[in-house]
């Protein structure tokens, strides 16, 4: 009996040891926003290109993904949503650089770019308050299903709709300081 318990314990440890953490990465950003990720407007001068992102170790049961970029340091009193893209198909594990520009049609087929705090769909780059550094939280969400929302959905509506469907999330932080 002791040997059966030992074998079951060893198998359980092996299963947990082999489980991998859902992880978000980027080959393009290394913690600091570059000129490519900065907005071109509101006194900021950049290329307004969304960063390349990819994720690994997708949780079992994932049916779609959503990605957001949020600046908690924006002087709005409630932060600022820079990018909201959802209904990314479950077989897609990467967003290429520039996918946040709807005119370039680089986002995965079926994905919807929601309305950001810039008042339009797609990526709106970093534009930190002069003299201050801002922290931009980039998050990918693994979801149980697609979201039943249309392209006019804003960040708050996307968040409320996806919250009960989140299986896992992974984030990275990108910092930017006005120049």
Secondary structure by P-SEA (a helix, b strand, c coil): caaaaaaaaaaaaaaaaacccbbbbbcccccccccccccccccccccccccbbbbccccccccbbbbbbbbccccccccccccccccccccccccccccccccccccccccccccccccccccccccccccbbbbbbbbbbbccccccccccccaaaaaaaaccccccccbbbbbbbcc
